[in-house]
Amino acid sequence: MSQQQPGRRTALKAAGAGALAVAAGAMAADPASAQHSTTTIRDEHALAAQLRRALPDDRVLVRGDAAYDAERAAYHRVIDHHPAAIVVPCHADDIATAVRIASHHRVPIAVQATGHGISRSAHGGLLINTRHLKRIRIDAAKHTAAVSPGVLFSELIDAAAAHGLAPASGSAVDVSVTGYTSGGGLPVIGRTVGYAADHVTRVDLVDAKGRRRRLTPHRDADLFWAVRGGKSNFGVITEIETALFPLTRLYGGNMLFTGGIPELLRAYQKFTRNLTERMTTSLVIVNVPTDSPAFPDPLRGKTLAKLRVAFTGNATEGEKLLRPLRALNPAQDSVAEMPYTDIAKIYADPAGPIRTRERAGALRALDDTTLRRLLRAAGPDADRPPMIVEIRHLGGALARAPKHPNAVGPRDAAFNLFVADVAPDPGKDTALEARQQQLFDILGPSLTGHTQPNFLTDHDKTATRVRRAYRPRDYERLTTLKRRYDRHNLFRVNHNIPPAA
Ligand SMILES: Cc1cc2nc3c(=O)[nH]c(=O)nc-3n(C[C@H](O)[C@H](O)[C@H](O)COP(=O)(O)OP(=O)(O)OC[C@H]3O[C@@H](n4cnc5c(N)ncnc54)[C@H](O)[C@@H]3O)c2cc1C
């Protein structure tokens, strides 16, 4: 992904063209995070001066430097922050140096590759932007890839495809392999392969003291467990080694339905029962605002739905499985044999930058009661529904414990739930959040109470919400490890796991 300069921009695509509409632009400050940082102006100058002495000049940026705005810009424009300094490393040693200096000044540290998962303001802190670290090494015989933290999935997918292999990538290919995998990584083919974090064989990390560590199932095994799910709470990942799959093609794509949503939901409920784990799908309901410039006139004010399909079996079998859904006459249908390298077309996520309000959760099951609640909260007759409500089918390999346990879990939900509203105007955030809360209230007992780490948003900054991303005993273990490895909570500009008291 090429980073966008900050500023007001509108990136709109019609649903008919395969994407959901997004409006980018207006940026909001994050007062909670500003309070979070205790750095003073004097510290800021001292930090920048020391970083400049220790690192080549062009790797340290402060306000006023030409590249400062480009390096602090994020895909998600909900947070507009001004870190005291930005380090743009060319090597893992630069990261170690920067962390040692920040640690000396007790300055909070944020890590960013793309800003797809920005959660807190790094105002007054140190931002390490890894986006220029782009090394990919593929071991075709072992089916593994070792990637630097700036590598995007689009880059790894292309490199792996040259060897007939594929990574466990998510819906958007312009996220970093490292950021996604450190939060679990829910792949488009998740039911077939499980979480991306389940396939990591090695992690290189710079810890809170600025020490470089190599983590494997047998070396620093507790940290190896924690960083696969714990995101940046334990340090900066400088390389991840992960398995690749011998996969060059899929039977995949999406179908757009412009009516008959209750019937579609019932058919989808039946379809997902006892389904082979080679089939992973999601269903997104889109309530198109009446004034949305992103949609053609006839679709405005309508409730649409899009089925996203990724089948790792053959086309004949896939076609047979999808017959009951095709019988509902989708207005558009792109599901066909496709190369894995085209996987981004299945979800057609927006290129960004975007400004949205988002919430996520998980459904216990898609039983009749849940289906009724979903329709009440997001169907054609819903009162002020959120714009985008997606349920993504879990189970299969996602429900199984990995060979080397990690902090990803619980694994018993039937569907991931993702809710979003395009929010170009921060003044309307409160109303949109109320609308989303209404959906969560209606779904109530159908929810597991869990949210996957990668689906926590800037809305989920509190300790209570972060806690819900983990199994209770895992969360306790994470806080204990946090106390051991990051006692001063330097890595707190994230979905923070605080050190145990
Ligand atoms: C359009 C879209 C589609 C998505 N689809 C999926 C999906 O299908 N499945 C899924 O699981 N997730 C999905 N996500 C969520 C995404 O995987 C997470 O937001 C992920 O953290 C993005 O990583 P990043 O590095 O690109 O983003 P950044 O915002 O740069 O980083 C987000 C966080 O990742 C961690 N991180 C990044 N780099 C490092 C590092 N070097 N060391 C330690 N921690 C690091 C940090 O905690 C950081 O705050 C999607 C997000 C978007 C916006």
The ligand as an ORCA input file, in Angstrom:
! r2SCAN-3c Opt
* xyz 0 1
  C      -9.857     -3.234      5.606
  C      -9.346     -4.153      6.691
  C      -9.487     -5.525      6.543
  C      -9.027     -6.394      7.541
  N      -9.197     -7.752      7.395
  C      -8.763     -8.595      8.360
  C      -8.917    -10.005      8.244
  O      -9.469    -10.499      7.265
  N      -8.450    -10.790      9.245
  C      -7.820    -10.273     10.341
  O      -7.382    -11.022     11.216
  N      -7.661     -8.942     10.475
  C      -8.127     -8.101      9.525
  N      -7.966     -6.752      9.678
  C      -7.334     -6.240     10.899
  C      -5.819     -6.138     10.702
  O      -5.274     -7.420     10.516
  C      -5.206     -5.528     11.956
  O      -5.668     -4.208     12.085
  C      -3.685     -5.550     11.929
  O      -3.191     -5.206     13.190
  C      -3.133     -4.610     10.901
  O      -1.734     -4.662     10.957
  P      -0.861     -3.493     10.310
  O       0.515     -3.670     10.779
  O      -1.134     -3.472      8.855
  O      -1.538     -2.203     10.953
  P      -0.870     -1.123     11.945
  O      -1.975     -0.183     12.278
  O       0.349     -0.570     11.359
  O      -0.525     -1.957     13.235
  C      -1.574     -2.361     14.083
  C      -1.011     -2.994     15.309
  O      -0.325     -4.197     14.950
  C       0.766     -4.388     15.833
  N       2.014     -4.392     15.070
  C       2.242     -3.930     13.824
  N       3.535     -4.116     13.493
  C       4.133     -4.691     14.557
  C       5.454     -5.117     14.855
  N       6.454     -4.996     13.972
  N       5.700     -5.662     16.062
  C       4.723     -5.816     16.981
  N       3.458     -5.430     16.750
  C       3.166     -4.876     15.558
  C       0.757     -3.225     16.804
  O       0.036     -3.583     17.961
  C       0.015     -2.163     16.050
  O      -0.611     -1.233     16.907
  C      -8.415     -5.866      8.699
  C      -8.287     -4.483      8.851
  C      -8.748     -3.631      7.859
  C      -8.611     -2.151      8.057
*
